[in-house]
Amino acid sequence: MIRIIFVKEERCFLLEEMLNVEASFGDLGDASLVQSKLPKKLKKRRAIVTEDGPAGYEEYVDYSFPEEAHTQNL
């Protein structure tokens, strides 16, 4: 689960950098192509479990990519 979150963070970072590059080209760049692929940031909570039992909750940021949202509905 944690590995998936790191991959999503890396993917989000790359898309944001791509958006910056497209925006820096001015009229030659097409930032709308990248903007349509940017994810929504979602705050989520997960339970923390220790040897003694539940220890509370941890907040983390998850990313919802538009491409993944379409495949989940199938």
Secondary structure, 3 states (H helix, E strand, C coil): CHHHHHHHHHHHHHHHHHHHHHHHCHHHCCHHHHHCCCCEEEEEEEEEEECCEEEEEEEEEEEECHHHHHHHCC
